[in-house]
Each structure stands twice: as C-alpha cells, then as structure tokens.
C-alpha cells in the first residue's frame, strides 16, 4: 500500500467536470466550481483514505461524499461558509 505524506499533497488540485478540489491541510479539502466560487469543504480524520480515493478516480460530488457533518456534497454548494 502506498504511504501518503501530507506535505506532498498540500495544495494539490484535483479537477472534475464543473468543479475542482484543493487539499487545504491534513484534515480539510476545499471545493470550488469552475468560476472559482467556494462550494464548501470536507473535514476528515482520514486524509490518507481520501487521497487514495481521489488518486484512484473518485468524484466526490458524483460519489456523494459527505462533508464531515453529514451533509452530502452538491454542485450548488453545501455549507454556509
């Protein structure tokens, strides 16, 4: 199994159709639409698993990831931040 070092992924951008995600820190991934408007974030205590999923082609919105507070990710946004 590949071991993930967070520093190697800090600020890494993952692009999807209509939006992109940037790993913000060891527990937070920020999401933006293609117009650079903030959609929300995912808070995780298992960033290694999230990175592994992203590296293997996961699409967080299509795959209906949750934000850490039980809210499903949507293209329209999902937080009040």
ABEGO torsion letter per residue (X at the ends): XBBBBAAAABGBBBBBBGBBBBBABAABBBBBBAAGBBAEBBBBABAAAAAAAAAAGBBAAAAGBBAGAGBBBBAAEABAX
